[in-house]
């Protein structure tokens, strides 16, 4: 049975600095840019500002530095683009405008950067930079004014940059949002924080289920500990070197690979089934995807400390109301450790916080992409968003597409480009494009689910994890 996370109070684990949302797995490392404007950005290694904030915001916040090396303009229709780079309100940025600008702007929202101290913007991934410019769009990208799992920073810095573009270049006719992973969280909240400001959005592999992502991490680790008989919560310092190897042996996970024999015992199979249900329900490639992610989901339970919600988001997570399925051979629902959120106020506040809620009230058309086998930001994020959007009567504003791949943000340029083109057409003509049903368990479980929008050429070429799925 498909398990869609319950809103309001949903299942925890600590998000760690080892997360590499949108950087390591995207194949699109941030290309930052050094200032060629008067408000020059610091390069990596420059001493951070520690003497207070400059009123103009052209210095990083204390403890941070900028990495923003020059970005070479592209030549579009025989003419070079104009690249502007600098700093605005403590965030580094890149702006690129084609010679024949159509008057519209796309603001790119990057993914999680860990707890590092270097701030860097990046161009749109999946060859979208080239596509946007060729179509006449300008784009802009902010580093945000701080790192960490800080959605508030992303929402505010993204809006600040869009306003800055309007003042320094020209006010755009339309403003779109596009981004990945944690950037999808930024997009989902931005559409509700500033209704009417943005005209369309393309979140990819996005955390559209907001705090339930953290609940999913908690589920995996607590259930695994219960099934293995290795209690280890709160997570001890030697968790990865001591408890996790014992859990893996007890459940038969140690030798499990996506394409090898099934080494799991009955309890390991129960963990896999529960994880599949919590990440989106039975669907093509789910068992192979579990083998891809089983080790990483243990490593994500380790944190490097810090007490703010952005540094330790697990303080707002819970599994108090979660019902796990299947519940045999071990009665997990009776035996699993139950964890209440440490910061209940932060969990429930409707206001813009570091790790805020997304209510499900988009104010502009949304086309989203998500990999079926992603268990870093699982497919259940799309289901949670669809459920919330439908509850508020705004389903007409959201189109969701499933891609048959197992890594995080594993999209081809063709998949991302088609989604972008369909979004733009929707905004301009009002004609809603096609999408996939994400909340019907019977539909999601079909063997051909995800075929409609997956890139057949990428499958034929054996790109990434495509061959973990049967051909369409």
Secondary structure, 3 states (H helix, E strand, C coil): CCCCCCCCCCCCCCCCCCCCCCCCCCCCCCCCCCCCCCCCCCCCCCCCCCCCCCCCCCCCCCCCEECCCCCCCCEECCEECEEEEEEECCEEEEEEECCCCCCCEEEEECCCCCCCCEECCCCCCCCHHHHHHHCCCEEEEECCCCCCCCHHHHHHHHHHHHHHHHHHCCCCCCEEEEEECHHHHHHHHHHHHCCCCCCEEEEECCCCCCCHHHHHHHHHHHHHHHHHCCCCCCCCCCHHHHHHHHHHHHHCCCCCCCCCCCCCCHHHHHHHHHHHHHCCCCCCCHHHHHHHHCCHHHHCCCCCCCCCCCCCHHHHCCCCCCCCCCCCCCCHHHHCCCCCCCCHHHHHCCCCCCCCCCCCCCCCEEEEEEECCCCCCCCHHHHHHHHHHHHCCCHHHEEEEEECCCCCCCCCHHHHHHHHHHHHHHHHHCCCCCCCCCCCHHHHCCCCCCCCCCCHHHHHCCCCCHHHCCCC
